[in-house]
Amino acid sequence: MLGASKRMQTLINDLLTFSRVTSRGKPFELIDMNEIIEEVLSDLEVRIQETNAEIIVDTLPKLEADPTQMRLVFQNFISNAIKFQKDDVRPKIEINSIGLNRNQNPIKRKTAPKFFKISVKDNGIGFEKRFEDRIFKIFQRLHSRTAYDGSGIGLAVCRKIIDRHNGKILTESEPDRGSTFHMILPVKQKQETLFNE
């Protein structure tokens, strides 16, 4: 009963988080993603030490976003990368970014980027391509609750946050070959975006 009660409280909290993405979102401001990652890694310090996870962070951009929501996105991605690891394999997580132009091509050196693709790559269990859309739907799980804890809401929250930021989430994954989650985000928040022109 205690376990069921704890799971129910987690579910309620996660549902509140999901419902508040747009209704309680803070105004966008220029933020340094490096600072956001530092805060997230500090919050996850115990879990990182327990699993002996190796986390490599490249220099990340500054862009207009809701800092609280960006922390939540990175916390979900990094937590999942640690959680969905192969047995007896040290978790390795790489976080990097690249500037993009409007055609989603890497920018030339002298051109200021309009968008950034920020990627979180792991060496975990991965998933089949056919499940790519399912993992972002609320309450959809690829594994049983006994195998991996969680409410099945985290990635749905991430997608909703990235949608609010006029961005897009893309994935690359193969079973037993790890996963990469890419976020494409505009540097400045305005009406026109990369995806509705």
Steps between C-alpha positions, in 0.01 A plus 500: 500500500788736576651432158165559326447821697846629406443417131163680509659813652772494232234462230299794636811720517600403145150572369507843665837568336360395161189717533698806615749509211297765317281640779784561748789552261730793580586770244787420267836656585853469367656207685835325493438129444837420661368639829180298466700179449721578801190537718348176370822304553521639853140386567580152364840475671407208728352293216802575279738385773294186576515390137853630433357677195739682267351826376675702230362848435612711205455877498129577465332814364312790652142532378159632600310247711323431828786396734283288729357305209842451338629357830208258499575386143868435570418333830265259320745423219798444731297302758368274225848457354618377841190292571482313167852361509623158399599266782863524608571790261609836638255771387656746257309813406617760249335841470590732212354756261533632147368821346252464213361721228136496390551191281630300798847500347804579716583869476808649341761624745430874454120474502311540827273198557123541509453161670699252704478124503585381852558125527505262796656165404529189718634145476191336649246238397352708217165430333363399162420771244132398494464617862635849428163675514361287782765602756378862487135413571370536852481172700669303221777273625727261310589304814311378805497705820681215676789520252534882504327741736323814383156624404536505120447877491857642493560498124146625432582799723826553307320507165239741633773733630692492171174567311441804723850620406419474126744213469504134410629174651659236276637161605752244379513159664561130451450218749822443701670789316382795710282801425547861398240767568535816289326827586486765230432839660493855365758744636231768525133438567278659234199414290668337203684173569701244311201267485208713379651704219 
